[in-house]
Amino acid sequence: MWPFKKKIKEQPKGRLYGNRYNNQNYSVWGNLSIIEKFVLVASPVGLTFIDMMILDVMFGLGFWMNLGISIASTAGLVALIWWITGFFGE
């Protein structure tokens, strides 16, 4: 019998989506289903359309002005969600 105990090496815990710090060639888009890809593209478009309709009813601005404001508000909301999830994810 050996006088010392053998050290048991612990396996590093796997992350949910792999080790994102070492693997730079990891594509999240490639692992999504077709429905998830469609929703990721269609939901900002739908939100922009809803914003555009609301602006048209409320203010009656021109088409291009409504479209510009709607795109800016959608981009702002996406950026806000990105920032909040990054802030709480750390």
N, C-alpha and C positions, 0 to 999 in steps of 0.2 A: 504494500500500500504506500502510495506517495505521501510524503509528510505535508505537502501543501495542497490546498484545493485548486483545482483547475479553474481558471477564470472563464466565465461564460460570456462570450461576446454577444452583446445585444444588437439585434438588427435595427438599422435606422427605420423610424416610422415612415411609412409611405404617405405622401401627400395625396390629397383628393384628386388632383389633376397632374400628378407627377411632380418632379422637382423643377420648379419653374426658374430657379436661379442658375442651374447648370445647363439645361437644355434650351438652346435658343431656337431650334428648328421645330418647335412644337406648334402645331396649328390647331386652334380651338375650332375654327370654322369647319375643318374636315371631319370632326367627330360629331357634328350635329345632324339630326334627321332633316328630311326635306321640309317637314312641318315647322320645325324650329327655325330653319333658315328663312322660310316664308314669313314667319311672324317677326323675325328680326328686321326684315326689310319693310314689311307692310305696316307695322305699327307706327313708325315715325311718319310714314306717308299718310296714314289715316289721321294721325294727330294733327298734322299740318293742314289736311283738308278740313277737319272739324274747326280748327282755329280760323281758317279762311272763311268758312261759312258764318261763324259767329261775328267776325269783324265786318263782313259784308252786311249782315243784318243790323249790327249796332251802329256802324259809322258810314256805310255806303261809299267807301273809298273806291278808287279804281282797282282793276284786277291785279295789276302788277304791284301796287302798293300793299294790297291785302296779302298777296303771295310773299312779298319780301318780309313783311312783319310776321307772318305765320312761320316762315322758315327760320327767322331769327328767334322767335319764341320757342320753337321746337328744339333748335340747337342749344339754346340757353337751358332748357329743361334737361336735355340729355347731359350737358356739361355739369349741371348741378347734381344730377344723380351720380355721375361718374366721380365727382369730387367727394360727395357724401360717402359713397361706398368705399372709396380709397381711404378716406379719413377714418372710418370705423373699422376698416379691414386690417389696419396695421396693428 
